[in-house]
Amino acid sequence: MKPHILYLSSYLPKRSETFVYREVLGLRERGMKVSVASLYQPEANLGDEQADALAAESVTVYPTGIPKILADAFLTLLASPLRAIQALLTATRDVFLASDLGLAARCKIPIQYLAALALVRRVANRGITAVHVHMAHAPATVGMMAAAVLGVPFSFTGHAADLFRERGLLEEKLRRARFVACISEWHRQWYNTICKRPDAEYPIIRCGVEIPEKIVGHSPNNTIRLLGLGRLVPKKGFDALIAATAELLVRNIPVHCIIAGDGPERQRLEAQATGLHCIEFIGSVDHPRVPALLAETDIFVMPCRVAEDGDRDGIPVVLMEAMAGGIPVVTGDLPTIRELVQDGKTGCLVAPGDAEQLADVLAQLAADPVRRQELGRNGRARVIEEFSSTVNLARIEFALTS
């Protein structure tokens, strides 16, 4: 029987998680049969026709309401009583014995169990042969239970906040998954500290990006153009970018900085940038707008750090996209990012939160366009080699069908 994979995430598709829906679309282009499901209402009007079509077909769970969830869960219990009861026993064990759950999270497991049964009912006639989940927290909990009731393998890809700030049942998921896609070597090593498994069961599968045909051109402009793009949350380090931009002005270096994205830190960041008219906040941008923004950029800056609550980035996809276009990047020196950016060769690394060092690096690059071009070429070559969609779609297809 031809494989039919059910992809599940919290929101599928979602504006800030283009790597998930593009993976689905890429697998379909390779001839794989993939259905999609979303715990919550998927985002629409993303400026991408394929993404909007995916949102329209996505099987939703919670938006249908409690009565519908209960009704579908009951029908699944009638149709597959043994598997449903086995999954209930496993869920009950997890409530009492899991080591990484707080009280509130333990109370959610019965709800997630019912959600899993409802999801099974809604895909029961599709011939699903495996469930793959992006995000290791709630979606993976529901996906793991749904796969058990369907009697098919379960796998997942973990990323950042879902592993650190919102971690839950991670040891159980690592143990029960047929494989766990690791977006970095660091993730593989970290997973092994929790649950030791062979490398073949922890395959390295990056969040791949498309490679533009040409390197982005840069106009001979005296003003250095910086771009920071991402959710406005502490782990992105945009406060350091604002402080570094202010320092460049003090050093009489002409600069224009665009910060694209939205999030809970926006008001604080805008207040920090008060009086710095060279800094422009443009809010959220649809993915199709990203290439145009990158085309007007001299240096892409994402000074990532580990937030106080433990949240941190994996390897930001937009960082790969900038490098794929031949744009030099400056980013925070985190273990995962070192797999993409080799300091001084494929980009520049700065100590997380060190605005002074960031300003020094930006000043050096602003004065040396030849160096910027060299870093851009090397960064593009690194992405083509290891982080392209072509390379990583082949990896995930092999893992899902082996």
Residue pairs with C-beta under 8 A, 6 or more apart in sequence:
1 127
1 129
2 33
3 32
3 33
3 129
3 130
3 400
3 401
4 33
4 34
4 35
4 126
4 127
4 128
4 129
4 130
5 27
5 32
5 33
5 34
5 35
5 128
5 129
5 130
5 131
5 132
5 400
6 34
6 35
6 36
6 37
6 123
6 126
6 128
6 130
6 131
6 132
6 143
6 146
7 20
7 23
7 24
7 34
7 35
7 36
7 37
7 132
7 133
7 134
8 36
8 37
8 38
8 39
8 119
8 131
8 132
8 133
8 134
8 139
8 142
8 143
8 146
9 17
9 20
9 38
9 39
9 133
9 134
9 135
9 139
10 38
10 39
10 40
10 135
10 138
10 139
11 17
11 38
11 39
11 40
11 41
11 42
11 43
12 20
12 21
12 24
12 36
12 37
12 38
12 42
12 54
12 58
12 134
13 20
13 21
13 42
13 43
13 46
13 51
13 54
13 55
13 58
14 20
14 21
14 42
14 43
15 43
15 46
15 284
15 286
15 287
16 231
17 134
18 51
18 287
18 317
19 207
19 208
19 209
19 317
20 134
21 36
21 50
21 51
21 54
22 210
22 389
23 134
23 207
23 208
23 393
23 396
24 34
24 36
24 54
25 50
25 54
26 208
26 389
26 393
27 34
27 393
27 396
27 397
27 400
28 34
30 393
30 397
32 397
32 400
32 401
35 59
35 123
35 126
35 128
36 54
36 57
36 58
36 59
37 58
37 59
37 60
37 61
37 119
37 122
37 123
38 58
38 59
38 60
38 61
39 60
39 61
39 62
39 115
39 138
39 139
39 142
40 60
40 61
40 62
40 63
41 60
41 63
42 54
42 55
42 58
42 60
43 55
44 52
44 55
44 56
45 52
46 52
46 55
46 286
46 287
47 286
47 287
47 288
47 289
48 286
48 287
48 288
51 287
59 119
59 122
59 123
61 69
61 115
61 118
61 119
61 122
61 142
62 69
62 115
64 72
64 118
68 118
69 114
69 115
69 118
70 114
70 118
72 117
72 118
72 121
72 122
73 114
73 117
73 118
73 121
75 121
76 84
76 117
76 118
76 120
76 121
76 124
76 149
77 84
77 117
79 121
79 124
80 120
80 149
80 151
83 148
83 149
83 150
83 151
84 117
84 149
86 148
87 113
87 116
87 117
87 145
87 148
87 149
88 113
90 145
90 148
91 109
91 110
91 112
91 113
91 145
94 101
94 109
94 169
94 172
95 101
95 106
95 109
95 110
96 106
98 106
98 168
98 169
98 171
98 172
99 171
100 167
100 168
100 169
100 170
100 171
101 109
101 168
101 169
105 168
108 138
109 141
112 138
112 141
112 142
112 145
113 145
115 142
116 142
116 143
116 144
116 145
116 146
116 149
117 145
117 146
117 149
119 142
119 146
120 146
120 149
120 150
123 150
128 150
128 152
129 152
129 153
130 147
130 152
130 153
130 154
130 155
130 178
130 400
131 143
131 144
131 146
131 147
131 150
131 152
131 153
131 154
131 155
132 143
132 154
132 155
132 156
132 157
132 400
133 139
133 140
133 143
133 144
133 154
133 155
133 156
133 157
134 156
134 157
134 159
135 156
135 157
135 158
135 159
135 162
136 156
136 157
136 158
136 159
136 162
136 163
136 167
136 170
136 173
137 161
137 162
137 163
137 166
137 167
137 168
138 166
138 168
140 156
140 158
140 162
140 169
140 173
141 168
141 169
141 173
143 154
143 156
144 154
144 156
144 169
144 172
144 173
144 176
144 177
147 153
147 154
148 154
153 178
154 176
154 177
154 178
155 177
155 178
155 179
155 180
155 181
155 399
155 400
156 173
156 177
156 180
156 181
157 180
157 181
157 183
157 205
158 170
158 180
158 183
158 187
158 191
159 183
159 314
160 235
160 311
160 312
160 313
160 314
161 311
163 170
163 187
164 310
164 311
164 312
165 307
165 309
165 310
165 311
170 194
171 194
171 195
173 180
174 180
174 191
174 194
174 195
174 197
175 195
178 201
179 200
179 201
179 202
179 203
179 399
180 191
180 197
180 201
180 202
181 203
181 205
181 396
181 399
182 188
182 191
182 202
182 203
182 204
182 205
183 204
183 205
183 206
183 207
183 314
183 315
183 336
184 204
184 206
184 314
184 315
184 335
184 336
184 339
185 204
185 339
186 335
186 336
186 339
187 314
187 336
188 199
188 202
188 204
191 197
191 202
192 202
203 395
203 399
204 395
205 392
205 395
205 396
205 399
206 315
206 386
206 387
206 391
206 392
206 395
207 314
207 315
207 317
207 320
207 387
207 392
208 387
208 388
208 389
208 390
208 391
208 392
208 393
209 317
209 320
209 321
209 324
209 383
209 387
209 388
209 389
210 324
210 388
210 389
211 324
211 380
211 383
211 384
211 388
211 389
211 390
212 291
212 324
212 325
215 325
215 326
215 376
215 377
215 380
216 294
216 295
216 297
216 325
216 326
216 327
217 295
218 298
218 369
218 372
221 298
222 254
223 254
223 255
223 256
224 248
224 253
224 254
224 255
224 256
224 298
224 299
224 362
224 365
224 366
225 255
225 256
225 257
225 258
225 296
225 297
225 298
225 299
226 241
226 245
226 255
226 256
226 257
226 258
226 297
226 298
226 299
226 300
226 301
226 362
227 257
227 258
227 260
227 293
227 294
227 296
227 297
227 299
227 300
227 301
227 322
228 236
228 238
228 241
228 257
228 258
228 259
228 260
228 261
228 300
228 301
228 302
229 259
229 260
229 261
229 285
229 290
229 293
229 300
229 302
229 318
230 236
230 238
230 260
230 261
230 302
230 316
230 318
231 261
231 262
231 263
232 238
232 259
232 261
232 262
232 263
232 264
232 265
232 266
232 269
233 263
233 264
233 265
233 307
233 311
234 265
234 305
234 307
234 308
234 311
235 304
235 305
235 306
235 307
235 311
235 312
235 313
236 261
236 302
236 303
236 304
236 313
237 302
237 303
237 304
237 305
237 332
237 352
237 353
238 259
238 265
238 269
238 303
239 265
239 268
239 269
239 272
239 355
240 303
240 305
240 352
240 353
240 354
240 355
240 358
241 257
241 259
241 301
241 303
241 355
241 358
242 257
242 259
242 269
242 272
242 273
242 276
242 279
243 272
243 355
243 358
243 359
244 301
244 303
244 355
244 356
244 358
244 359
244 362
245 255
245 257
245 276
245 278
245 279
245 359
246 276
247 355
247 356
247 359
248 255
248 359
248 362
248 363
248 366
249 255
249 276
249 278
251 359
251 363
253 362
253 363
253 366
255 278
255 362
255 366
256 278
256 280
257 278
257 279
257 280
257 301
258 280
258 282
258 293
258 297
259 269
259 279
259 280
259 281
259 282
260 282
260 283
260 284
260 285
260 293
261 283
261 284
261 285
262 283
262 284
266 281
269 281
270 281
273 279
273 281
285 293
290 318
290 321
291 325
294 300
294 321
294 322
294 325
294 327
295 325
297 322
297 327
298 327
298 328
298 366
298 372
299 327
299 328
299 329
299 330
299 362
299 365
299 366
299 372
300 318
300 319
300 322
300 323
300 327
300 328
300 329
300 330
301 329
301 330
301 331
301 358
301 362
302 316
302 318
302 319
302 329
302 330
302 331
302 332
303 330
303 331
303 332
303 350
303 352
303 353
303 358
304 312
304 313
304 316
304 331
304 332
304 334
304 337
304 352
305 312
305 332
305 334
305 352
305 353
306 312
306 334
306 352
312 334
312 336
313 334
313 336
313 337
314 336
315 336
315 337
315 339
315 340
315 387
316 331
316 337
319 329
319 331
319 337
319 340
319 341
320 340
320 383
320 387
322 329
322 379
323 329
323 340
323 341
323 346
323 347
323 376
323 379
323 380
323 382
323 383
324 380
324 383
324 384
324 387
324 388
325 380
326 373
326 376
326 377
326 379
326 380
327 376
327 379
328 347
328 348
328 365
328 371
328 372
328 373
328 375
328 376
328 379
329 341
329 347
329 348
329 375
329 379
330 347
330 348
330 349
330 350
330 358
330 361
330 362
330 365
331 337
331 341
331 347
331 348
331 349
331 350
332 349
332 350
332 351
332 352
332 353
333 343
333 349
333 350
333 351
333 352
334 352
337 349
338 349
340 346
340 347
340 382
340 383
340 386
340 387
341 347
341 348
341 349
341 379
342 382
343 349
345 375
345 378
346 375
346 378
346 379
346 381
346 382
347 375
347 379
348 361
348 365
348 375
350 357
350 358
350 361
351 357
364 371
365 371
365 372
365 375
385 391
